[in-house]
Amino acid sequence: MVAPASASDDVLQVEHMAKRFGPVIALRDINLHLRKGEVLGLLGDNGAGKSTLIKIICGFQKQDGGQMLLHGEPYEPRSVDQARSLGIDVVYQDLALIDELSVYHNLFLRRERVYEPVPLLDNRAMRREARRVLDEIGIHLPRLDVPVARLSGGQRQAIAVARALISNADILLLDEPLAAMGAKEGAQILDLVARLKAEGRVSIVMILHNYTQVLIAADRVNLIQDGVITLDKPTAETSIEELNDIVVNEYRRAREELARAAAAGAG
Amino acid sequence: MESTAASGPPATAEGGGPGTTTRAPASIALDLVKRFLTLREGSIIVVTILLGAYFAASNGTFFTTANFKTLLPYFAPFAILGAGEVFLMINGEIDLSIGGVYLFAPFLFYQLNNGGFPLVPSLIVAIIACMLVGVANGVLTAVLGVTSFVTTLGMLFSLEGLTLIISHAAPVLTPGAQISSHTVNVAHIVNGHKIFLPQTVNHIGTFAEIFGGGTYSELIWALVVVAILQVVLVWTRWGRYTVAVGSNRLGAAEAGVRVRLILIRNFVLCSTLAGVVGVLEAVRATSVQPDTAGANSILFDGISAAVIGGTLLQGGSGTVVGALIGALFLGILHDGLVLQGVNANYLDFYLGLAILLAMVVNTYVGRVRRGSGVG
C-alpha cells in the first residue's frame, strides 16, 4: 500500500465519505486524495460507488457523512455552479448534453457569454470560442449550430469533454470519458489527457472500465469495492494481472456469499 | 443526377454541399421551399395563408378592415395565452389553470377597486395574485413533484370556484372600462346652409384604452408579448434553460441549471399572462361574467394556439411566434366560418378537425426536420 501523501501537494482530499440512497449503501467509507498534476484512475465494478463519488465531489449530490478538503481548505459545495467556480468541473457518464441545443450552447451551458447591459446571448462570441477550443483539442465538426442530437456518440462525448475544459478548471472529474467512443476517438481523448498532464496545471480523476487504458493514462489507480477503496497504487507498481486477480477474487467472494446465503435459506 | 438533393431532408439540413454550385435554379427554389417548410413555424404559416386566401376568395367581407377588427378578439387573447403556455410546454409541463386565472383576475380587480383601491393599484395587486398562483403551481409541481396536469387542474377548479364565491355568480361591470357618452353639436353643410345637429360621442378612458378597450389594444399587447417572449426564448439564458429542462431534465440539472427555478418561473409567466388577458378581455367587453365554461374554452384555445403553432407537448421544442400564428389560424378559422354562415354547432367540429390536421402535418414535418426519415 502507498503511504498517504503529504497534505502539501494534495489538491483534493476525501475523508470518510459515506452516502446511501434509502436502503442502498453507495459509499461506505471512502478515503481518497488527488495530488497536483496527477491523473488518478478510478476502477470498480458497476454499482461500486464510483459515479456517486464523482457526483458528490462536483457538487451535484450531498454526502451523508465525511468531509472534503480542497487545497487544504474545507470544501462543501452547495451546487455544481459553486464547485465550478472553485475550479472543479466534470464530465458525467450520461454526458448531460441537451439534444435540442446547438453544439456551442451545450459547450457554454451555465457559462453563456452575454452582452451588457441587456443580457442577450452573444452567440457569435460563443461560436468563435467553441471553434477555438474544439480545434485546440482536435475535434473537427463541420457546423457548430446544429443540435447535438445530430452528432455521433463519439462526437457527443467529445463535446462533453470539451465543455469541462472550456471552464479552465484545475480539477477535472471524468466519468467514463471513453464509453461511447471508437478506438480512434478514444485515443484522441487519452492523448488530450496526456497533454493536459504534461502541462501540469490540471489534476484529473478518471473513471475507466478498461484496465489497459488505466495503466496507460493514469499515474495512480484506486479500486473501489463495495463503497470502500481497497487498492491504492501507482500504475507503475501494478499490472493488469494484479488488477484482474483482485476483481476475480471479488467475484469469487460474491459467489461464495450468494452460495452461503442460498444454503442458509435452504437450511 | 442530383441524388443528394433527391434524398431529401438530411441533405437539406447539411446545407451547402459540394454540388451546390451546379444546381439548377429550380432545384434551389425547391430547396428554399423545403427549408421554409422545415422551419418550425413553416407549415402552420402556409396553412394559415391558404385558409385566409380561401375565405377571402369565397366571401367578399372577409378581406375588409371592419372584419379584421372583428377578428382581433378571436386571436389576440389566445396568442398571449399560447405564448406563456409555450414556455411550460417546452418544459414538458402544461398549465390548465390559465382558464381559472383568466376568470379570477378581473373579479379580484373589481373587488379591490370596489373596496376603495384606485384602478392601477387594484390591477397591480390582482396581477400579483395571479403570479402567486403561478408560484403555487410551480412549487407543487417542481418541488413536491405533483404532475403539472393534476396540479393545474386542481388550481383551475379552485380558482373558478373561488370566482363564483366572490362574485356570488353574478356578472360585474369592469372598473375603468365604462363608456361615457355625451352629446355635441356637429356642423353640417346642407344646401349651402350651415346647420348644427346633435350627435352622441362615446368616450372611454385612457386606462380602458390601454388595457383592452382600444380597438388595437389587445393586438398591440399580443404583438409586444410575443416579440419579447420570442427574444427571451431564443436569445436569453432563461430561454435556453427552458429548452434544456424540457429536453433533458437530469442533464440540465447536472450541468448546473436550476431546474426548479426555471419551472417555477415559467408557471409564474403563464399565470401572469392569463391574468393580464383576463383583465384585457373584461375591459374590452366592459363587463365580465363568472362563466366557467367560457373560461375553460379560452384555456383550450390558448393551448391549441401553442400546439397548432408547432410546440410539442412532450417538451424540448417550441416557438412563441408559432403560438401567435396558431392563434391567428384559430381566429381566421372561427371568423371565416362565422362569415360563411356555418351553423354554430359545426364550429367546434371543424375546429377540432383542423387541430387534428395541423398536428398531423406538424408531427410529419417535425420528423423530417430532425432528419429521422418519414417512415
Interface residues (C-beta under 8 A of the other chain):
Chain A: F60 S79 V80 D81 R84 V90 Y92 D94 L95 A96 L97 I98 D99 E100 L101 H105 L109 R110 E112 V114 P119 L120 L121 N123 P142 R143 V146 A149 R150 R163
Chain B: A13 E14 G15 V231 W235 T236 R237 R240 V243 A244 G246 S247 N248 L250 G251 A252 A253 E254 A255 G256 V257 R258 G316 S317 R370 G371
